[in-house]
Amino acid sequence: MHTLRELAENFKADARFAGTVALDEPLAPKTTMRVGGNAALFVQPATEDALVHALRTLDAHGVPYFV
């Protein structure tokens, strides 16, 4: 089982993933009403392929996600 920190580092090092990865990312600036806590792991894929890769990776490690 990978920790969220290990998953974040793996995404950053993976040539198949293009996008943003952050730990403990504030969500309020990303919402219309400017509310929300922090995401333990924030993944923002830049391409459709990166999205598919991210969702498959998170699913394989049992990490719940919200799209």
C-alpha positions as CSV (number, residue, x, y, z in Angstrom):
1,M,0.0,0.0,0.0
2,H,1.4,3.4,-1.0
3,T,1.0,6.5,1.1
4,L,-0.5,9.5,-0.5
5,R,2.9,11.1,-0.4
6,E,4.4,8.2,-2.3
7,L,1.5,8.3,-4.9
8,A,2.1,12.1,-5.4
9,E,5.8,11.5,-6.0
10,N,5.1,8.6,-8.4
11,F,2.7,10.8,-10.4
12,K,5.3,13.6,-10.6
13,A,8.0,11.1,-11.8
14,D,5.7,9.3,-14.2
15,A,6.2,10.4,-17.9
16,R,2.6,9.2,-18.6
17,F,1.1,11.8,-16.3
18,A,0.9,15.4,-17.3
19,G,-0.6,17.8,-14.9
20,T,-0.6,19.1,-11.3
21,V,-0.1,17.1,-8.1
22,A,-0.2,18.5,-4.6
23,L,-0.6,17.3,-1.1
24,D,-2.9,19.1,1.4
25,E,-4.1,21.5,-1.3
26,P,-6.7,24.2,-0.3
27,L,-9.9,23.7,-2.3
28,A,-11.6,27.0,-1.4
29,P,-9.8,29.0,-4.1
30,K,-10.9,26.5,-6.7
31,T,-14.7,26.8,-5.9
32,T,-17.3,29.4,-6.9
33,M,-18.3,30.1,-3.3
34,R,-14.7,30.0,-2.0
35,V,-15.5,27.3,0.5
36,G,-13.9,23.9,1.2
37,G,-11.2,22.3,3.2
38,N,-7.9,20.8,2.0
39,A,-7.6,17.8,-0.3
40,A,-5.2,15.3,1.1
41,L,-4.1,14.6,-2.5
42,F,-5.0,16.9,-5.3
43,V,-4.5,15.7,-8.9
44,Q,-5.3,17.9,-11.9
45,P,-4.6,16.1,-15.1
46,A,-3.7,18.2,-18.1
47,T,-4.9,15.7,-20.7
48,E,-7.5,13.0,-21.1
49,D,-4.9,10.3,-21.1
50,A,-3.4,11.7,-17.9
51,L,-6.9,11.6,-16.3
52,V,-7.4,8.0,-17.3
53,H,-4.0,7.1,-15.9
54,A,-4.6,9.0,-12.7
55,L,-8.0,7.4,-12.1
56,R,-6.7,3.9,-12.8
57,T,-3.8,4.4,-10.5
58,L,-5.9,5.8,-7.6
59,D,-8.4,3.0,-8.1
60,A,-5.7,0.3,-8.1
61,H,-4.4,1.7,-4.7
62,G,-7.9,2.0,-3.2
63,V,-7.7,5.8,-2.9
64,P,-11.2,7.4,-3.1
65,Y,-11.5,10.3,-5.5
66,F,-14.0,12.9,-6.6
67,V,-14.2,14.2,-10.2
